[in-house]
Amino acid sequence: MSLAQSLEGLRKIDLADLDLNNLGSWPAPVKAVAAVLLFALTLFMGYQLHLKELQERLDQQRNEEITLKEQFSTKAFQAANLEAYRAQLVQMEESFGVMLRQLPSDTEVPGLLEDITRTGLGSGLEFEEIKLQPEVVQQFYIELPIKISVVGGYHDLATFVSGVASLSRIVTLHDFEIKPLKDGSASKLRMAITAKTYRYNDKGVTP
């Protein structure tokens, strides 16, 4: 039987006449079509139930392989540069030690106040106030604020600020406020400023 004859035979078959309880009585063309459909359904269900899961696991394994390769590459680079990292660590520790030595101890704070006062007087300024404020404890260091109020000319104030910044100990300047000493006069200025120095917090804790 040719394909054309089979198709023609299928057109003449009334599906309502097919007995589902007696598949053997179905015409040969119908049996062939049913077998093809059953085979296709079996393949589809097999893919959905088994092959799809295997494909997902394969994709997951491929992603893990890429991640492991990246981790291996990173660790191999770190291992190859281990000596350089160690040398860098030693250098950082030395730099940290130098910075710590620049932080005043409790006994050096009065000397620092004298240095600031000397710098101001040397710049031609008049001190109205220089006073230590309560300490501010941070995790690795302790701030020592110093409230300063001075009077002088603009260039004298600039010289003082530059001189304080050049002290051997670490001193930072904050909260600048400059106003004329008298209304309508700019020859004399009053500068209020907070200088902060620091000391190492060896306890490493905040209150």
VMD Tcl script that draws the C-alpha trace (Angstrom):
set ca {
  {0.00 0.00 0.00}
  {1.37 3.36 -1.02}
  {1.54 6.40 1.26}
  {-1.16 8.13 -0.76}
  {-3.46 5.15 -0.36}
  {-2.79 5.05 3.38}
  {-3.65 8.73 3.74}
  {-6.78 8.25 1.69}
  {-7.75 5.33 3.91}
  {-7.26 7.46 7.03}
  {-9.62 10.10 5.66}
  {-12.35 7.51 5.23}
  {-12.05 6.23 8.81}
  {-14.56 7.57 11.33}
  {-12.82 7.87 14.71}
  {-16.14 7.33 16.43}
  {-16.17 3.79 15.01}
  {-12.87 2.85 16.71}
  {-13.23 0.55 19.68}
  {-10.78 1.54 22.43}
  {-11.30 -1.82 24.11}
  {-10.26 -3.73 21.01}
  {-7.16 -2.06 19.56}
  {-6.39 -5.10 17.42}
  {-9.45 -4.42 15.30}
  {-8.22 -0.99 14.26}
  {-7.18 -0.50 10.66}
  {-3.46 -0.76 9.91}
  {-3.05 2.96 9.06}
  {-4.65 3.97 12.36}
  {-2.43 1.55 14.24}
  {0.64 3.05 12.53}
  {-0.37 6.61 13.42}
  {-1.19 5.59 16.99}
  {2.21 3.87 17.30}
  {4.02 6.98 16.05}
  {2.08 9.19 18.48}
  {2.75 6.80 21.34}
  {6.44 6.73 20.49}
  {6.59 10.53 20.36}
  {4.73 10.77 23.66}
  {7.14 8.27 25.22}
  {10.14 10.32 24.06}
  {8.60 13.56 25.35}
  {7.77 12.09 28.77}
  {11.21 10.50 28.99}
  {12.83 13.87 28.32}
  {10.65 15.67 30.83}
  {11.07 13.08 33.56}
  {14.68 12.04 33.11}
  {16.70 13.76 30.39}
  {15.68 17.28 31.47}
  {16.86 16.60 35.01}
  {20.15 15.23 33.68}
  {20.56 18.33 31.49}
  {20.00 20.62 34.49}
  {22.53 18.66 36.55}
  {25.01 18.85 33.67}
  {24.56 22.65 33.43}
  {25.06 22.91 37.19}
  {28.24 20.84 37.02}
  {29.54 23.03 34.19}
  {28.89 26.17 36.25}
  {30.66 24.63 39.24}
  {33.58 23.71 36.99}
  {33.90 27.35 35.87}
  {33.77 28.55 39.50}
  {36.40 26.03 40.58}
  {38.67 27.03 37.69}
  {38.38 30.70 38.72}
  {39.13 29.84 42.36}
  {42.10 27.74 41.31}
  {43.42 30.56 39.12}
  {43.07 33.05 41.99}
  {44.77 30.79 44.53}
  {47.52 29.92 42.08}
  {48.17 33.63 41.55}
  {48.22 34.23 45.30}
  {50.58 31.32 45.86}
  {52.91 32.59 43.14}
  {52.95 36.04 44.77}
  {53.07 34.86 48.39}
  {56.56 36.23 49.03}
  {55.57 39.59 47.58}
  {52.53 39.66 49.88}
  {54.70 38.84 52.88}
  {57.13 41.61 52.01}
  {54.22 44.00 51.58}
  {52.86 42.96 54.98}
  {56.21 43.65 56.64}
  {56.31 47.05 54.96}
  {52.78 47.83 56.15}
  {53.66 46.84 59.71}
  {56.72 49.11 59.60}
  {54.62 51.99 58.24}
  {52.01 51.38 60.93}
  {54.74 51.49 63.57}
  {55.97 54.81 62.20}
  {52.45 56.21 62.35}
  {52.01 54.98 65.92}
  {55.21 56.73 66.94}
  {53.72 59.95 65.59}
  {50.75 59.67 67.94}
  {51.40 61.40 71.27}
  {51.17 59.48 74.52}
  {49.35 60.93 77.50}
  {52.56 62.44 78.87}
  {53.34 64.16 75.56}
  {50.06 66.07 75.24}
  {51.21 69.06 77.37}
  {54.29 69.29 75.15}
  {52.06 69.28 72.08}
  {50.02 72.15 73.54}
  {53.25 74.05 74.05}
  {54.24 73.39 70.42}
  {50.88 74.70 69.18}
  {51.14 77.76 71.43}
  {54.70 78.44 70.29}
  {53.64 78.11 66.66}
  {50.81 80.60 67.18}
  {52.95 83.14 68.98}
  {55.66 82.75 66.36}
  {53.06 83.54 63.71}
  {52.19 86.80 65.46}
  {48.87 85.63 66.90}
  {47.27 86.34 70.26}
  {45.71 83.36 72.03}
  {42.32 83.86 73.61}
  {41.84 80.20 74.46}
  {43.57 76.84 74.07}
  {41.83 74.09 75.96}
  {41.70 70.29 75.87}
  {38.25 68.80 75.25}
  {36.93 65.38 76.40}
  {38.48 62.42 74.58}
  {36.56 60.62 71.84}
  {37.28 56.88 71.87}
  {37.26 55.06 68.52}
  {38.01 51.39 67.84}
  {41.73 51.72 67.10}
  {42.54 55.24 68.27}
  {41.47 57.97 70.67}
  {40.81 61.52 69.50}
  {42.15 64.35 71.67}
  {40.30 67.54 70.60}
  {41.85 70.90 71.45}
  {39.68 74.01 71.26}
  {41.65 77.03 70.05}
  {40.70 80.69 69.68}
  {43.30 83.15 68.31}
  {43.35 86.72 67.04}
  {45.54 88.10 64.27}
  {45.82 89.11 60.64}
  {44.79 86.90 57.74}
  {48.34 85.99 56.73}
  {49.24 85.32 60.38}
  {46.34 82.88 60.65}
  {47.43 81.12 57.44}
  {51.01 80.84 58.75}
  {49.71 79.35 62.01}
  {47.57 76.74 60.24}
  {50.50 75.74 58.03}
  {52.81 75.53 61.04}
  {50.45 73.31 63.04}
  {50.04 70.98 60.05}
  {53.84 70.69 59.84}
  {54.35 69.58 63.46}
  {56.15 66.28 63.94}
  {53.08 64.83 65.63}
  {49.86 64.13 63.72}
  {47.49 67.06 64.18}
  {44.39 67.68 62.05}
  {42.38 70.92 62.01}
  {38.59 71.06 61.95}
  {35.61 73.43 62.24}
  {37.21 76.66 61.05}
  {35.35 79.84 61.93}
  {36.90 83.22 61.09}
  {35.21 86.53 61.90}
  {36.35 90.18 62.11}
  {37.41 91.12 65.59}
  {35.33 94.29 65.38}
  {32.37 95.09 63.17}
  {33.48 96.80 59.97}
  {37.19 96.02 60.51}
  {39.00 93.29 58.58}
  {42.52 94.01 59.78}
  {42.12 91.83 62.87}
  {40.36 88.47 62.69}
  {39.28 85.99 65.31}
  {39.66 82.35 64.37}
  {38.00 79.57 66.31}
  {39.27 76.12 65.36}
  {39.43 72.61 66.74}
  {42.75 70.81 66.50}
  {42.65 67.05 66.91}
  {45.56 64.84 67.77}
  {45.37 61.12 68.33}
  {46.79 58.34 70.42}
  {46.67 54.61 69.90}
  {43.81 52.72 71.55}
  {45.68 49.64 72.74}
  {42.47 48.14 74.15}
  {40.87 48.23 70.72}
  {37.35 48.75 72.05}
  {34.88 51.60 72.12}
  {33.03 52.51 75.31}
}
mol new
graphics top color blue
foreach p $ca { graphics top sphere $p radius 0.5 }
foreach p [lrange $ca 0 end-1] q [lrange $ca 1 end] { graphics top cylinder $p $q radius 0.2 }
display resetview
